[in-house]
Amino acid sequence: TGAWAGIVSIQSYWTPQWSSHVCGGTLIRPQWVLTAGHCVAHRTNPLSEWAVVAGTTFFTDKGPSAQMRRIKQVRIHKDYNVTVYDIAVLELEKPITCTPSIQLACLLRPTVSVSPQNCYVAGWGDTWVKAEVPAETRLKEAKVLLIDTELCNSTEWNMGRMTPDSVCAGYPEGGTNTCQLDSGGPLVCKDSKADIYWQVGLTSWAFGCARPKKPTVFMSTQYYYNWIQEQI
């Protein structure tokens, strides 16, 4: 988990042996997790049955470095509407202890620029559309490109569905990107001037998985930077 030390699995969690991965997220403070609004806005079971697991590569086999925390409260953006303002923060009942395998994500500040050629997504989501098998239990990563918003939002691509609070990443030809159950997880890009990776976005929506000219849309952490700071 070293390369993705800030990523967490948000789960319906009844016992250590009986849990189900729902979404990804990132640890932005020891007691706060950033995720997509749609991950928590439509939950059908009580919050007491949800948990965040950090420090694990296989969510089915937590391992000695894993830490589980129950969720104290959920704060969804007040203007949330499925693919718009699709952002939320979760306050944990107790802080997570940072370790070599669990670190805080670095949110992209308004003044920082990143390299669009050096970006990555990660998650425990499906590797095939309409997969016959359950979601992957192992954390996976994929390299992607930041794509110009005007191109990404064109009629032939995402059909004008993108809003100013979002960024777009993937490949024009498709083939590699996020899929179901990757929602809420991070898009990170390398700083254009330093050897540091910033969380640029969180997985929100797409037309299918890794389809040509249908790259994933991410909520922009740069756009929401001040909102996030106000919540935590």
C-alpha positions in Angstrom: 0.0 0.0 0.0 3.0 2.3 0.1 2.3 4.0 -3.3 -1.3 4.5 -2.3 -0.9 5.1 1.4 -3.8 7.5 1.5 -6.4 5.2 -0.1 -9.2 3.6 2.0 -11.9 1.1 1.4 -15.4 2.2 2.4 -17.4 -0.9 3.4 -20.6 -2.3 4.6 -18.9 -3.9 7.6 -20.6 -6.3 10.0 -17.6 -8.4 11.1 -14.0 -8.7 9.9 -15.1 -11.9 8.0 -18.3 -10.4 6.7 -17.9 -7.1 4.9 -18.5 -5.8 1.5 -16.5 -3.1 -0.4 -18.7 -0.2 -1.5 -16.5 2.7 -2.6 -13.0 4.1 -2.4 -11.9 7.2 -0.5 -8.8 8.9 0.7 -7.6 9.8 4.2 -7.2 13.6 4.3 -6.9 14.0 8.0 -6.5 11.2 10.7 -10.2 11.4 11.4 -11.5 12.5 8.0 -12.1 10.7 4.7 -12.9 12.2 1.3 -15.2 10.4 -1.1 -17.9 10.8 -3.7 -21.3 12.0 -2.6 -23.1 9.2 -4.4 -21.2 6.6 -2.4 -23.1 7.6 0.8 -26.1 9.6 -0.3 -28.2 6.6 -1.2 -27.2 4.0 1.4 -29.9 1.7 2.5 -28.4 0.3 5.7 -27.7 2.4 8.8 -24.4 4.3 9.2 -23.6 2.1 12.2 -23.1 -0.8 9.7 -20.5 1.2 7.6 -16.8 1.4 8.2 -13.6 2.7 6.7 -10.6 0.3 6.3 -7.1 1.8 5.7 -3.7 0.1 5.3 -4.8 -2.9 3.3 -4.2 -4.1 -0.2 -6.7 -7.0 -0.1 -9.9 -5.8 1.4 -11.0 -9.5 2.0 -7.8 -10.2 4.0 -7.2 -7.1 6.1 -3.7 -8.0 7.3 -1.7 -6.8 10.3 -1.3 -3.3 9.1 -5.0 -2.6 8.5 -7.0 -0.3 10.6 -10.8 -0.2 10.7 -12.9 2.7 12.0 -16.6 3.2 12.2 -18.1 6.4 10.7 -19.3 9.1 13.1 -21.0 11.4 10.5 -21.3 12.1 6.8 -21.2 15.5 5.3 -22.4 15.6 1.7 -22.3 18.8 -0.3 -25.5 20.7 0.1 -26.1 21.0 -3.7 -25.3 17.3 -4.4 -27.3 15.8 -7.3 -25.9 12.5 -8.5 -23.2 13.8 -10.9 -23.1 17.4 -9.8 -21.4 18.4 -6.5 -20.7 14.7 -6.1 -18.4 15.1 -3.0 -18.6 14.2 0.7 -16.4 13.9 3.7 -16.7 11.3 6.5 -15.8 11.9 10.1 -14.5 8.7 11.7 -15.3 7.8 15.3 -11.6 7.6 16.1 -8.5 8.9 14.3 -6.5 6.5 12.1 -2.9 6.2 13.2 -0.5 7.1 10.4 2.2 4.4 9.7 4.6 3.7 6.8 1.6 2.1 5.0 -1.0 4.7 5.9 -0.4 8.3 5.1 -2.6 11.3 4.4 -3.4 12.2 0.8 -2.1 15.5 -0.5 -5.0 17.6 -1.9 -4.2 19.8 -4.9 -4.1 23.4 -3.8 -5.4 26.1 -6.0 -1.9 27.4 -6.9 -0.3 24.1 -7.8 0.1 22.8 -11.3 0.6 19.1 -12.3 1.9 17.1 -15.2 -1.1 15.8 -17.3 1.0 12.9 -18.6 1.8 11.5 -15.1 -1.5 10.6 -13.6 -2.8 7.4 -11.9 -6.1 6.0 -10.6 -6.5 3.3 -8.1 -9.3 1.2 -6.6 -10.8 -2.2 -5.8 -13.4 -2.0 -8.6 -14.4 -4.3 -11.4 -11.8 -5.1 -14.1 -14.5 -6.1 -16.6 -17.8 -4.4 -17.5 -20.8 -6.4 -16.2 -18.3 -8.7 -14.5 -19.5 -12.2 -13.8 -17.1 -12.4 -10.8 -17.1 -10.1 -7.7 -15.1 -6.9 -7.6 -11.3 -7.4 -7.3 -10.2 -7.9 -3.8 -6.7 -6.6 -4.6 -6.0 -2.9 -4.9 -5.1 -2.0 -8.5 -3.7 1.1 -10.2 -3.6 2.3 -13.8 -1.8 5.2 -15.5 -4.1 7.7 -17.2 -3.8 11.1 -19.0 -5.5 14.3 -18.0 -7.7 15.2 -21.0 -8.6 18.8 -22.0 -12.0 19.6 -20.5 -13.3 21.2 -23.7 -12.5 18.1 -25.7 -13.8 15.8 -23.0 -17.1 17.7 -22.8 -17.7 17.8 -26.5 -20.7 16.3 -28.2 -18.8 13.3 -29.4 -17.3 12.6 -26.0 -19.2 13.3 -22.8 -22.0 15.3 -24.5 -21.8 18.4 -22.4 -22.5 16.6 -19.2 -19.4 17.8 -17.4 -19.7 20.8 -15.0 -17.0 23.3 -13.9 -16.3 21.3 -10.7 -14.9 18.3 -12.6 -11.8 17.1 -14.5 -11.5 14.3 -17.0 -8.9 11.6 -17.3 -8.3 8.4 -19.3 -7.4 7.7 -22.9 -9.1 8.8 -26.1 -9.1 5.2 -27.3 -10.4 3.8 -24.0 -9.2 0.5 -22.7 -7.9 1.6 -19.3 -9.7 3.5 -16.6 -12.0 3.2 -13.5 -15.1 1.0 -13.3 -17.9 0.0 -10.9 -16.8 0.2 -7.2 -13.9 2.5 -7.9 -16.2 5.5 -7.1 -14.8 7.9 -4.6 -11.2 6.8 -5.1 -8.3 9.1 -6.0 -6.9 10.5 -9.3 -3.4 11.6 -8.5 -0.9 13.5 -10.8 2.7 14.3 -10.4 3.7 17.9 -9.5 5.0 19.6 -12.6 8.0 20.9 -10.6 8.6 18.5 -7.8 8.7 14.8 -7.0 5.3 14.7 -5.3 1.9 13.4 -6.3 -1.2 15.4 -5.6 -4.8 14.1 -5.5 -6.3 16.0 -8.4 -9.8 14.4 -8.3 -12.1 11.7 -6.9 -13.9 9.2 -9.2 -17.4 10.3 -9.9 -19.0 9.0 -13.1 -18.5 7.7 -16.7 -20.4 6.3 -19.6 -19.6 2.6 -19.0 -16.0 1.6 -18.3 -13.0 2.7 -20.3 -15.0 3.2 -23.5 -13.5 5.1 -26.4 -14.1 8.9 -26.1 -15.8 8.3 -22.8 -13.2 9.0 -20.2 -14.0 9.1 -16.5 -15.1 12.3 -14.9 -13.6 13.2 -11.5 -14.7 15.8 -9.0 -11.8 18.3 -8.8 -10.1 18.6 -5.5 -8.6 22.0 -6.6 -12.2 23.3 -7.3 -13.4 22.0 -3.9 -10.3 22.7 -1.9 -11.9 25.5 0.2 -15.1 23.5 0.7 -13.2 20.5 2.0 -11.2 22.7 4.4 -14.4 24.3 5.7 -15.9 20.8 6.5 -13.0 19.4 8.4 
